[in-house]
Amino acid sequence: MKEYQTITEISGPLVYAEVDEAIGYDEIVEIETAQGETLRGQVLESSEGLVAIQVFEGTSGIDQNASVRFLGETMKMPVTEDLLGRVLDGSGRPIDDGPEIVPEERQDIVGAAINPYSREYPEEFIETGVSAIDGMNTLVRGQKLPIFSSSGQPHSQLAMQIARQASVPEEEEGDDDEDGSEFAVIFGAMGITAEEANEFMEDFERTGALERSVVFMNLADDPAVERTVTPRMVLTTAEYLAFEKDYHVLVILTDMTNYCEALREIGAAREEVPGRRGYPGYMYTDLAQLYERAGRIQGRDGSVTQIPILTMPGDDDTHPIPDLTGYITEGQIYVDPDLNSQGLQPPVNVLPSLSRLMDDGIGEGLTRADHGGVSDQMYAAYAEGEDLRDLVNIVGREALSERDNKYLDFADAFETEFVDQGFDTNRELEETLEIGWDLLSMLPKEELNRVDEEFIEEYYREEDDEREVVEAAD
C-alpha cells in the first residue's frame, strides 16, 4: 500500500493527487491530515498520473502536506442480521452508543444487477394501513413506489406511518404463506434536519418499530458527498436481509432531492457539462442504479420494496428529479398541499397518484378481501366530483342536478372519511373497503358501472338499510 504526498488541488469536496501507478475507479482512500486526522474518500476519476478523490467527511483541514493512501478495494458495507434495531450514520458507522458491529460479510455497496430473466414479477400485497394507498394505489412486494411531495408538507409523518404500520398480512394471520419470511424496514435519511431526525427516532422508539428496522442517518450538516453513499449502504443491507436471510424488506429513502443536489454539487466541482437545470447528464442512469435494486428473485423467498420520497422544488412535477423518477419507478403517491391546508392527514391526492402494479396485487386469491372494482369506481366518482367543484364556482350549486349534487357530496365525504384517517390510525384492508362501500352507496346504484354486479348485490347499502343501521345505533 503506497502513500503519497502529492495533492495538487482541492476543489469543493474533491481532492486531486498525482500518482505513479494505476488506481481503480471507486477505490477507497484514506487521507491523513497534518493534524493527524484520518478522513475517508473514494476515487471518482482516474487517469494516467492523476486521480480525483471525493472526501466523505469534507475537505476541511486538508492541505498539500496531507498523506494519501489507496487501500486497493472498493467501499463495502459490513452486513449481519444483528443490524436490525441499530442506528448508523450515512456511511454505515454506529451512532446509537451500541456495541461494535461484528459482520458476517462485507459486501460491495454498488451491488450486482438482478438478471432480468431471474426477476420474479411483483404481485403480493403489502398492507400499509393507509387507505389512500391500500385501497387506491396498492403497494406490492418488489415494487418501487415513490412519494412526490413538496417543501413543508407532512411526507415525513407519512413515511413514519408506513414504516410503523407496514406488514405482510398473510404472515400475521399464518394463512397461505409458504415462505414464512419476516418483515423488516430499512430507513435511509439523506440531508434531513436534526429536528426531523429526532422526530423519526422518537417515533421509532415509542412504537417499537426500531426492533425490526435499520436506520441510516445523514443529516443536513453532514457532508453532502456522504449522501451519495448512504442509499447504496441502505440497499446493500436490504439485499443481504432479503436474498440471504429471507426477509421481506421495505426500504424508505428520504429525501432523494437532497441526494440529487449532492450529485449536482460534485458535478460542478468536477466542472462537468451540466444537463437540465444544472443536474448531471447521467442523473437518470444514477437514479436507475438505485431504484432497480428493488425486486424479487426466483428461488429466493425475500424481497426488496422501495418507497423513495422526494420534495419537488416549487411543487413542480416536471422538474428533472420527479420527472426522471417517474420514468424509472412503477407509479407515484402525491402529497397535496391543498389537501394539507384543509387539514387532511395524510393529504394524499389519489387522482394524480398511480400504482402501475396495483391490478397484479389485488383481487381474488391475492388479498384477504377482493376490491371488485371499488377503487376504479371511487376514482371515477371522485374525479367527477372534482370537475363539478370547478363548475360550482361558476354557476353555483343550485344550478346542478340532483345527480351532480350527489357526486359533490361524494367528493367531500371521500376526502373527510376515506383519505383523512390521521397519522396514527392503522386501517386493515377490510375496513378500507367497508368505508369505500359506504361512500359508493351515496350514489345511485345505476351509476356503479365499474363494479361487478355480484359485489353490488352483496355490499351496496340501500337507503332503507342505512336507516335500519342508524336506528339500531340509536
Buried (B, 14 or more C-beta within 10 A) or exposed (E): EEEBEBBEEBEBBBBBBEBEEEBEEBBBBBBBBEEEEEBBBBBBBBEEEBBBBBBBBBBEEBEEEBBBBBEEEBBBBBBBEEBBBBBBBBBBEBEBEEEEBEBBEEBBBBBEEBEEEEBBEBBBBBBBBBBBBBBBBBBBBBBBBBBBBBEEBBBBBBBBBBBBBBBBBBBEEEEEBEBEBBBBBBBBBBBBEEEBBEBBBEBBEEBEBBEBBBBBBBBBEBBBBBBBBBBBBBBBBBBBBBBBBBBBBBBBBBBBBBBBBBBBBBBBBBEEEEBBEEBBEEBBEBBBBBBBBBBBBEEBBBBBBBBBBBBBBEBEBEBBBBBBBBEBBBBBBBBBBEBBEEEBBBBBBBEEBBBEBBBBBBBEEBBBBBBBBBBBBBBBBBBBBBEBBEBBEEEEEEEBEEEBBBBBBBBEBBBEBBBBBEBEBBBBBEBBBBBBBBBBBBBEEEBBEBBBEEBBEEBBBEEEEEEEEEEEEE
